[in-house]
Amino acid sequence: MRNLEFKNRDQPEQTRIVLNGKKFPLVTTIVIWLSAEPWPGAKNLIEMLEVPEEYVMKLPYYPLHLIEPFALTNEELMKYGPEVGTVLVFIKNSKNQYQLNDVLKKYEAEFSNVSPLAYDWIYAVTKIEFDRKIKIRNGVINMCEAIIQMQNSSRNEGFKIGKMKASGLKKNEGIEIGRNQQLRKIAVKLLASGLSREAVANFLEISNTHLELVLSEEDK
């Protein structure tokens, strides 16, 4: 507005700036809820105030412009573009490994070309540790490849520990011990990031009872 006023300061019809059909850029506030959990707060001004019922209809609603992954479908989240969309879709499905794998297959093209910023954003929110040696090719990262490497690394580590523990035990018992210890490592990190026990169990594809057993075991 100031630039336009300066350019037209000597012209008497200042109102034409607004009346000539030109539109101003959008300036608004949007809240992006970076969690797979439901938004815990109010979604409009009325919900934040103690208002007598007879006055509710007379007050402005002022809704919160909220992007909440939990309440939106993957398709709706992807409409926010390849950068933000992939981050939000990953966060939404991060609690369940089956869902996450399905999403990675469905949006393979998008997740195969993730920017380093989006990659770090996903890690900062989900606390899921990827292989940091994953290569950046042409300025982007293949998240599908990163997830596969992470899963293979966890599986191999579990078998490795199980093999070491198998001395004096049956082979299957040793492998199970190793797997549980690896699950415990991951579970502790996910719980420290703020995920609930149920969410962690879903992500690890184990029952709540199994999770409690895993958490109760100490590394030998």
C-alpha positions in Angstrom: 0.0 0.0 0.0 2.8 2.4 0.9 4.6 1.8 -2.4 1.4 2.4 -4.3 0.7 5.6 -2.4 4.2 6.8 -3.0 3.9 6.1 -6.7 0.6 7.9 -6.9 1.2 10.6 -4.3 0.7 13.4 -6.9 -2.5 11.9 -8.4 -5.7 13.1 -6.8 -7.7 9.8 -7.2 -6.0 7.7 -4.5 -9.1 5.6 -4.1 -8.4 3.9 -7.5 -5.7 1.9 -5.7 -8.5 -0.1 -4.0 -11.2 0.3 -6.6 -9.4 -0.7 -9.8 -9.8 -4.4 -9.1 -6.3 -5.1 -7.8 -6.1 -7.6 -5.0 -3.7 -7.6 -2.0 -1.6 -10.6 -1.0 -3.1 -12.8 1.7 -1.9 -12.2 5.3 -3.3 -14.5 7.9 -2.4 -16.8 10.7 -2.3 -20.6 10.3 -1.6 -23.0 13.1 0.1 -26.3 12.0 -0.3 -29.0 14.7 2.8 -31.1 14.3 1.5 -34.2 16.0 -0.4 -37.4 15.2 -2.6 -36.8 18.2 -5.8 -34.8 18.1 -5.5 -31.0 18.7 -6.0 -30.6 22.5 -7.1 -26.9 22.6 -10.0 -24.7 21.6 -10.7 -24.2 17.9 -12.4 -20.9 18.1 -12.7 -17.8 20.3 -16.1 -18.8 21.8 -14.7 -22.0 23.2 -12.0 -20.0 25.1 -14.5 -17.7 26.8 -17.1 -18.0 29.5 -20.1 -16.6 27.6 -23.8 -16.7 28.6 -25.7 -18.7 26.1 -27.9 -15.7 25.1 -24.8 -13.8 23.9 -23.1 -16.6 22.0 -24.8 -15.7 18.7 -23.9 -12.0 19.1 -20.1 -12.6 19.4 -17.7 -13.1 16.5 -16.7 -16.7 16.1 -13.1 -16.2 15.1 -12.2 -19.7 14.2 -8.6 -21.0 14.5 -7.1 -21.7 11.1 -5.8 -25.1 12.1 -4.0 -27.8 10.1 -4.5 -30.9 12.2 -3.1 -34.1 10.6 -5.3 -36.3 12.8 -8.5 -34.8 11.5 -7.5 -34.7 7.8 -7.1 -37.5 5.2 -3.7 -38.1 3.6 -5.1 -36.7 0.3 -6.2 -33.5 2.0 -2.8 -33.1 3.7 -0.9 -33.6 0.4 -2.8 -30.6 -1.1 -0.5 -28.4 1.1 2.3 -29.2 -1.4 5.2 -31.6 -1.7 7.2 -29.9 1.1 4.6 -29.5 3.9 2.3 -32.2 2.7 4.8 -35.0 2.9 5.9 -33.9 6.4 2.3 -33.8 7.7 1.4 -37.2 6.0 4.4 -38.8 7.6 3.6 -37.4 11.0 -0.1 -38.5 10.7 0.9 -42.1 10.0 4.1 -42.3 12.1 2.3 -44.1 15.0 1.6 -47.2 12.9 4.3 -48.9 10.9 1.7 -50.7 8.6 0.0 -47.4 7.7 3.4 -45.7 7.2 4.6 -48.4 4.8 1.3 -48.1 2.8 1.6 -44.4 2.6 5.2 -44.6 1.4 4.1 -46.9 -1.4 1.1 -44.7 -2.4 3.2 -41.5 -2.4 6.5 -43.1 -3.5 7.2 -40.3 -6.0 6.8 -37.6 -3.3 8.7 -39.4 -0.6 11.5 -40.2 -2.9 12.2 -36.5 -3.4 12.1 -35.0 0.1 14.2 -31.9 0.8 16.8 -32.0 3.5 14.8 -29.4 5.5 11.6 -31.6 5.4 13.7 -34.6 6.3 15.1 -32.9 9.4 11.6 -31.6 10.2 10.2 -35.1 10.2 13.0 -36.3 12.5 12.6 -33.4 14.9 8.9 -34.1 15.3 8.7 -37.9 15.3 12.2 -38.6 16.8 12.4 -41.6 14.5 16.1 -42.2 13.9 17.0 -42.7 10.3 20.3 -43.7 8.9 22.1 -40.4 8.9 24.4 -41.7 6.1 21.5 -41.6 3.7 22.8 -40.0 0.5 21.4 -36.7 -0.8 21.0 -37.0 -4.5 20.4 -33.9 -6.6 19.5 -32.0 -3.5 16.8 -34.4 -2.3 16.5 -37.4 0.0 14.7 -40.7 -0.7 12.6 -41.2 2.4 11.4 -44.6 1.2 15.0 -45.8 1.1 15.7 -44.2 4.5 12.8 -46.1 6.1 13.9 -49.4 4.5 17.4 -48.9 5.8 16.1 -48.1 9.3 14.0 -51.2 9.4 16.8 -53.4 8.1 19.2 -51.9 10.6 16.9 -52.5 13.5 16.2 -56.1 12.3 19.9 -56.8 11.8 20.8 -55.3 15.2 18.2 -57.5 16.9 19.6 -60.6 15.3 23.1 -59.6 16.1 22.3 -59.1 19.8 20.3 -62.3 19.8 23.2 -64.3 18.4 25.5 -62.9 21.1 23.0 -63.8 23.8 22.3 -67.3 22.3 25.3 -68.8 24.1 24.0 -71.2 26.6 20.4 -70.6 25.4 18.3 -72.1 22.7 18.7 -70.3 19.4 15.1 -69.0 19.3 15.3 -67.7 22.8 18.5 -65.8 22.1 17.0 -64.1 19.0 13.9 -63.2 21.0 16.0 -61.6 23.7 17.9 -59.6 21.1 14.7 -58.5 19.4 13.2 -57.4 22.7 16.3 -55.4 23.6 16.2 -53.6 20.3 12.5 -52.9 20.7 13.2 -51.5 24.1 15.8 -49.1 22.7 13.4 -47.7 20.1 10.4 -47.7 22.6 12.4 -45.6 25.1 13.3 -43.0 22.5 9.7 -42.8 21.2 8.3 -42.4 24.7 10.9 -39.7 25.5 9.5 -37.8 22.4 6.1 -37.6 24.0 4.2 -40.5 22.3 1.8 -42.5 24.5 2.5 -46.2 25.3 -0.4 -47.2 23.1 1.1 -45.2 20.2 4.5 -46.8 20.7 3.0 -50.3 20.8 1.1 -49.6 17.5 4.3 -48.3 15.8 6.3 -51.3 16.9 3.5 -53.6 15.9 3.4 -55.3 19.3 0.7 -55.6 22.0 0.6 -53.3 25.0 1.4 -56.3 27.2 4.5 -57.1 25.1 5.5 -53.4 25.3 5.4 -53.5 29.1 7.4 -56.6 29.1 10.0 -55.1 26.8 10.3 -51.9 29.0 10.7 -54.0 32.2 13.7 -55.9 30.8 17.1 -54.4 31.4 20.1 -54.7 29.1 22.4 -57.2 30.4 
